[in-house]
Amino acid sequence: CPTDWAIGRSIMAEFKIGTNGVARNGGIVLNYTQALTAGQIDTKYVVVSVDATRGKIRILRYTNDIFTEELAVNYAAKTNTWYRMYASLNRNSTRLTVSFSVSEISGALAASGSVNISGVSDLTGTIGLFANQSSTFFNKFLVQ
């Protein structure tokens, strides 16, 4: 059921990126929406992802089958390491501000950042977990 109750809240997930799969990533989905437009299903969402393949934390905007990179921060992520990620989205007029912080659960290797994403018309989406062609293990998921 779509809801905007997560806007302005912090989402926390703990995950470990495995070594199997085509890619090595994991993260949080924000503002997942689907709508029927001109007879086609229109799917949109925002992802905050630790990408061990590229060595980055990435904020991606997804529209149907296209990922658009909104922000990439260098981050020496490793496989078989547990991460704790916090992500939040806040609205400001027609903009969506995505903020994140990531650290190894051991406390090492931390990074944080934020980016404004314009052109987002529907801010009533749901939240969830993300892994794209990756063997990723999730431990905790919390909305604060």
Secondary structure, DSSP 8 states (H G I E B T S, - for coil): ---STTTTSEEEEEEEEEEEESS-EEEEEEEEEEEEETTEEEEEEEEEEEETTTTEEEEEEEETTEEEEEEEEE----TT-EEEEEEEEEEETTEEEEEEEEEETTS-S-EEEEEEE--------EEEEE-SSEEEEEEEEEE-
